[in-house]
């Protein structure tokens, strides 16, 4: 456990980890949003209330935020010096 806490990440590895996590979250967000839309529209119209649609909007917002984080991480990786 102490070895994990003492492990020092280089800046390049840190941003590459952020990029991988952000892209993973983006992919999972798209997949879960599509599943949620399928479930939402397979139900009757009377069953939809505002909280169900609000969950979908929040899922799409988090997916968009992870895409923005991936773009930011990609830009940071490009600006790092090659020696790191």
Secondary structure, DSSP 4 states (H G I P E B T S, - for coil): -HHHHH----HHHHHHHHHHHHHHHHHHHHHHHHHHHHHHHHS-GGG--HHHHHHHHHHHHHHHHHHHHHHHHHHHHHHS-TT-
